[in-house]
Amino acid sequence: MRRLFFLLTLSVRAAVAYRYEGSGYSYVESHDVDYSVQYTGSSYYVDYKEPRWCYPLSIENGDTECHSPRGANYRSTLGTRCRILCDRGYRLLGRRHVECTVTRYWSGMSRCKEVRCHSLPAFPYGSFVCSKGTRVDSECEYICEQGYQLEGDRTRVCQENGQWSGSEPICVDYEPPRIKCPGSREKVAEPGQQTTRVYWDSPRIKDVADKHSTKIVLRGPPSGSEFGKGEHIIRYVAYDRERNKASCKFTVTVHVRRCPVLKPPVHGYITCTSAGNNYGATCTYTCEGGYERQGISKRVCLFNRSWSGLAPSCVPIEINVDVNSVAALLDQFYEMQRLLIISSPSASDMYYNLQMNMLQEAACGLELRQTTVIELVGNPPRAVGRIKEQQLSSEIIEQLRQVFYLSSMQFNAVLVDKYGADRERYIQPVASSELFPFIDIYLLQKEEKTILQERENFCN
Ligand SMILES: *[C@@H]1O[C@H](CO)[C@@H](O)[C@H](O)[C@H]1NC(C)=O
């Protein structure tokens, strides 16, 4: 029998260090060993007594369970079979079992890799804190921002399989917004009106959760509206994103201050602006034709609910015809009466008679238009002049004709306004259907027009 003997010397340290760097193996100590293999012809005879045939197996973050044919103290002898176990939180990469082979290397490579869960996504309206980051057994606790409530799993744990337990919770805004309305207010209607404009600031909103997405709905008229007498309720409703609702209200009360209702004077009447007796209303006193006002013409309803001034009265117009000059006569009509001065050559003049007939029928309309008729008839020395029943002296008759350019030779007439200016002339009798519209359009003051409209049927 031929026997072959080999004698090999290996420096295992360098080879192992290179080959397995970073692989998870680490050898504990260097071991330069000499060993012998005898080739028997059909197989190698290996000396199992060598305790460190392979380098000692050491697993980072794991452990090994080895069984050697030589017993527990020969953990890296040839034929030793090891099961590799990873620590909790680590997962095996490579073979579960390795064996120390005749080549003095373990039969495979394995390592334990740390298991990590994925990073949890950012959490809307809240945050989370994890005990060990994304490592196994890390517990993450979720909390919601103020004003939100957590719904779902409060904690999630990174499991051994690299998955988080449970599912992501959500933060729900349960809290309704807080809304504060402006204060209730009372206002007095503006002067001469029965309404007033009321302004206010928008309500103040506080929603802890939704700072910007709160919607406000107004129930009622907006700020700056005109408000009439009485109490008005303004309501605001606020909704947050989750449709949580809150509302508030306030009132706007408008008072219309009123003066006592004015009574018209005897032989006169009053016309008032706006509602007649509300704060700021103005009432104008007018006397019927043939009467003149004694006292102020207008009274205003004051804020303290009383009328300004004292009530005037209407007294019969008394014209003093015993005056020296036409100026003194006309002064008595100044600002009070219009004049229709009719001049005729004789009492039997056809035009004159026609005119007087027409004016008699229109007497009421003339009074309404505050127009006094003066007749000048005939020539001196038999001239006759009169204002109603009062006779004028021949000097006044003469002067009137001169002042107003009235001819004594034929029928003619002149219309004089309240300020003594002649406004229209007639050389033929003038009918009320012509005279009245002229006065109404050109001579009446604004208030007189109003009064006339109100009392148009007065003469019928
Ligand atoms: C109302 O006010 C006016 C002027 O402001 C005053 O003259 C009058 O006496 C007051 N009337 C009352 C009832 O207070």
The ligand as a Gaussian input file, in Angstrom:
#p B3LYP/6-31G(d) Opt

LIG

0 1
 C      -85.318000     121.407000      22.454000
 O      -84.135000     122.014000      21.935000
 C      -84.312000     123.402000      21.599000
 C      -83.020000     123.890000      20.978000
 O      -82.059000     122.946000      20.910000
 C      -84.639000     124.154000      22.836000
 O      -84.839000     125.508000      22.510000
 C      -85.915000     123.608000      23.433000
 O      -86.229000     124.235000      24.653000
 C      -85.791000     122.119000      23.697000
 N      -87.087000     121.603000      24.120000
 C      -87.234000     120.757000      25.110000
 C      -88.628000     120.280000      25.378000
 O      -86.303000     120.371000      25.744000

